[in-house]
Amino acid sequence: MTNGMKARVRQWARGWWRARRAAVRSDAGMTTSEYAMGTIAAAGFAAVLYKIVTSGGVSGALESVIGKALDAPF
């Protein structure tokens, strides 16, 4: 490879990397579809968690823990 070819390859590589860095920096955040998917996932998780917490076994255990904490002597 001649010096001229090496210089052209080097120049091309610098430009390529410069373009990649600029592309990464320009990504400002999530798009609308990503927000929508995140919101749907969060709502689904909240619904499942609500069902678990309000079930009989878990509800009874939580009431027991809270009752013990409130009846603790000081």
C-alpha positions in Angstrom: 0.0 0.0 0.0 1.4 3.4 -1.0 1.6 6.4 1.3 -1.1 8.1 -0.7 -3.5 5.2 -0.4 -2.8 5.0 3.3 -3.6 8.7 3.7 -6.9 8.3 1.8 -7.9 5.3 3.9 -7.0 7.1 7.1 -9.0 10.2 5.9 -12.0 7.9 5.0 -11.8 6.2 8.4 -11.8 9.5 10.3 -14.8 10.7 8.4 -16.6 7.5 9.0 -16.0 7.6 12.8 -16.9 11.3 12.9 -20.3 10.4 11.2 -20.8 7.6 13.7 -20.2 9.8 16.7 -22.5 12.5 15.3 -25.2 9.9 14.8 -24.9 8.6 18.4 -25.0 12.1 19.8 -28.1 13.1 17.8 -30.2 10.4 19.5 -32.1 12.6 21.9 -34.2 10.0 23.6 -37.1 7.7 23.1 -39.5 8.0 20.3 -43.3 8.1 20.7 -43.6 4.4 20.0 -41.1 3.6 22.7 -42.9 5.7 25.2 -46.2 4.0 24.2 -44.6 0.5 24.7 -43.1 1.5 28.0 -46.4 2.9 29.2 -48.3 -0.2 28.2 -45.7 -2.4 29.9 -45.9 -0.4 33.1 -49.7 -0.5 33.2 -49.6 -4.3 32.7 -47.1 -4.7 35.4 -49.1 -2.5 37.8 -52.3 -4.6 37.1 -50.5 -7.8 37.8 -48.9 -6.4 41.0 -52.3 -5.1 42.1 -53.9 -8.5 41.6 -51.1 -10.2 43.6 -51.2 -7.7 46.5 -55.0 -7.8 46.8 -55.2 -11.6 46.8 -56.4 -13.3 50.0 -53.0 -14.7 51.1 -50.9 -11.7 50.5 -53.6 -9.3 51.9 -53.8 -11.4 55.1 -50.0 -11.5 55.5 -49.8 -7.7 55.0 -52.5 -7.1 57.6 -50.7 -9.4 60.0 -47.4 -7.6 59.6 -49.0 -4.1 59.9 -51.0 -5.3 63.0 -47.8 -6.6 64.7 -46.0 -3.4 63.9 -48.8 -1.3 65.4 -49.1 -3.4 68.5 -45.4 -3.4 69.3 -44.5 -2.0 72.7 -42.4 1.1 72.9 
